[in-house]
Amino acid sequence: MAETAKPEVALVGAGSIGIGWAIVFARAGHAARLHDVSAAALERAPAAARARLDALAEAGLLDEQPAAVAARITTSPDLAQAVAGATLVLEQVLEKPDLKRAVFADLDRLAPPDAVLASSSSSIPASVFAEGLAGRARCLVAHPGNPPFLIPVVEIVPAPFTAPEAAARVRALMEQAGQMPVLLGREVRGFVYNRLQGAMLREAYCLLRDGVISVADLDRIVTHGLGMRYSVIGPFETSDLNYRGGLAEHADRMAANYAAMGAERVQNDPWTPDLVARAVAERRALLPLDRWEERVAWRDRELMALLRFRRSRGF
Ligand SMILES: NC(=O)c1ccc[n+]([C@@H]2O[C@H](COP(=O)([O-])OP(=O)(O)OC[C@H]3O[C@@H](n4cnc5c(N)ncnc54)[C@H](O)[C@@H]3O)[C@@H](O)[C@H]2O)c1
């Protein structure tokens, strides 16, 4: 039986992220067309993609032969040709607002009218580069982790003018391609991934500056502590499972302490009772308290599996 053709994906910018996206979509059965203004980048891309596909296959993470996946990745030096027939156009040129503005103007002119236009930007929201476009309702950000074929999370960030249907289509395509899309409620500087990363880095630099810890030891606290836990459960669930009674109990005991740490950094964002109540309500909808013990035991089993794996890798 013939395989149903999957929607075509055009990738504008064939650097690290463009190649990464090409792997994600080709791996999921889509035709992935890469475009770049640099002839050298376009020439390098197929071999770079193939090397990563070979590594994925060697790690047991590819369902097909690398050559079969690589055959779905093509290149085109012509933008119009690259986007023709595409259902999704993903842009990943350099992180410069003027460049993104110019590229999106071209994309809005050249891409099929029903294609969604998404930027991989790490920090520039669509309202900066798509506001003035006739087709702005189909424009948004789809910010990947790097490399996207190993880090599944994708932040879908609609501008105020983005049609909900465009965000829903990108989300569905990402899900079908095996990614883990998360839809943000609104645009915010740095989106969420980098705001979280930034919060940790800001504190890390302060602690280094103040002679509290070395670079290597701070990294150890993350790789042998916080990061291990966070690869299984996020910060809200961590707090929820750390105290019998869950997040409400955690906030009750710890809110003042965290507020004092924040105040040392001139930050005044207390966990107010109504904010905590909202977070608690979301957690309780995800995990009723009568299943708390069971979830704690699950967390421990996951950490044991992780620990076993890490030991086998010499960590
Ligand atoms: N590298 C990361 O960790 C990371 C993670 C998430 C998102 N991003 C975002 O992805 C985008 C690209 O990042 P990258 O790391 O792949 O950069 P990169 O430098 O590896 O690649 C950028 C590519 O864009 C090409 N380019 C420049 N102008 C172009 C144009 N007008 N049309 C077509 N191609 C053009 C360049 O020739 C280059 O090959 C940026 O917006 C960045 O913020 C990067």
The ligand as a Gaussian input file, in Angstrom:
#p B3LYP/6-31G(d) Opt

LIG

0 1
 N       21.734000      27.473000      17.953000
 C       20.862000      27.405000      18.946000
 O       21.159000      26.957000      20.064000
 C       19.436000      27.855000      18.714000
 C       18.400000      27.288000      19.482000
 C       17.093000      27.689000      19.231000
 C       16.829000      28.641000      18.256000
 N       17.840000      29.178000      17.543000
 C       17.520000      30.214000      16.545000
 O       17.622000      29.663000      15.247000
 C       18.090000      30.648000      14.329000
 C       19.328000      30.137000      13.618000
 O       20.285000      29.718000      14.537000
 P       21.473000      28.753000      14.096000
 O       22.193000      28.388000      15.343000
 O       20.974000      27.676000      13.191000
 O       22.386000      29.762000      13.246000
 P       23.494000      29.411000      12.135000
 O       24.419000      30.577000      12.119000
 O       24.041000      28.041000      12.353000
 O       22.653000      29.387000      10.773000
 C       22.023000      30.499000      10.215000
 C       21.976000      30.293000       8.726000
 O       21.098000      31.283000       8.146000
 C       21.653000      31.596000       6.871000
 N       21.064000      32.856000       6.389000
 C       21.408000      34.121000       6.684000
 N       20.603000      34.988000       6.026000
 C       19.732000      34.240000       5.304000
 C       18.653000      34.537000       4.421000
 N       18.309000      35.789000       4.164000
 N       17.982000      33.521000       3.862000
 C       18.331000      32.231000       4.088000
 N       19.337000      31.884000       4.920000
 C       20.028000      32.875000       5.519000
 C       23.138000      31.633000       7.109000
 O       23.848000      31.524000       5.876000
 C       23.325000      30.429000       8.027000
 O       23.603000      29.238000       7.276000
 C       18.295000      31.913000      15.140000
 O       17.147000      32.726000      15.067000
 C       18.472000      31.385000      16.558000
 O       18.102000      32.308000      17.563000
 C       19.140000      28.802000      17.732000

